[in-house]
Amino acid sequence: MRERAEVAVTEECVPNIGERGRRRRIRNGIAGLLAALSVAAWAWIGGERSWWIWPLLGALYTYSALGFFQAKEKT
């Protein structure tokens, strides 16, 4: 049997994107959020009651959140 080697976990994280990539992800996050808010406002004001609005909003909010989280974590 092989002995298990201990793995050291450090707090240091080496970012794999630069400042330009972070700005792009923040910009995409903002664009996704604005798109989601626009669709939500359109649906609310227009009284839209179709089923397809929920998956669309979910996808737009997810896209926005991913952009913000990736920029924050520098990944």
C-alpha positions in Angstrom: 0.0 0.0 0.0 1.1 3.5 -0.8 1.2 6.1 1.9 -0.8 9.2 1.4 1.1 12.4 0.9 -0.1 15.4 2.7 -1.2 18.3 0.5 -0.6 21.8 1.7 -3.4 24.2 1.1 -2.3 27.8 1.0 -4.3 31.0 1.1 -2.5 32.5 -1.8 -4.3 32.4 -5.1 -2.6 33.3 -8.3 -5.0 35.1 -10.5 -5.3 33.7 -14.0 -6.7 36.9 -15.6 -5.2 40.4 -15.8 -6.8 43.8 -15.2 -8.1 43.9 -18.7 -9.9 40.5 -18.2 -11.4 41.7 -14.9 -12.7 44.9 -16.6 -14.2 42.9 -19.4 -16.0 40.6 -16.9 -17.3 43.5 -14.9 -18.5 45.1 -18.1 -20.3 41.9 -19.2 -21.8 41.6 -15.7 -23.2 45.1 -15.9 -24.5 44.5 -19.4 -26.2 41.3 -18.3 -27.8 43.0 -15.3 -29.1 45.9 -17.4 -30.5 43.4 -19.9 -32.2 41.5 -17.1 -33.6 44.6 -15.5 -34.9 45.8 -18.9 -36.7 42.6 -19.6 -38.1 42.5 -16.1 -39.4 46.1 -16.4 -40.8 45.4 -19.9 -42.6 42.3 -18.6 -43.9 44.1 -15.5 -45.1 47.2 -17.3 -46.5 45.3 -20.3 -48.2 42.8 -18.1 -46.4 39.9 -19.7 -47.5 36.6 -18.3 -45.8 34.1 -20.6 -43.9 31.1 -19.2 -40.7 31.9 -21.2 -40.0 35.1 -19.3 -38.7 33.2 -16.2 -36.0 31.1 -17.9 -34.9 34.2 -19.8 -34.6 36.3 -16.7 -32.8 33.4 -14.9 -30.3 33.1 -17.7 -29.6 36.9 -17.8 -29.2 37.1 -14.0 -26.9 34.1 -14.0 -24.8 35.6 -16.8 -24.5 38.8 -14.8 -23.6 37.1 -11.6 -21.0 35.0 -13.2 -19.3 38.1 -14.6 -19.2 39.8 -11.2 -18.1 36.7 -9.3 -15.3 35.9 -11.9 -14.0 39.5 -11.7 -14.1 39.4 -7.9 -12.3 36.0 -7.7 -9.9 36.9 -10.6 -10.7 33.7 -12.5 
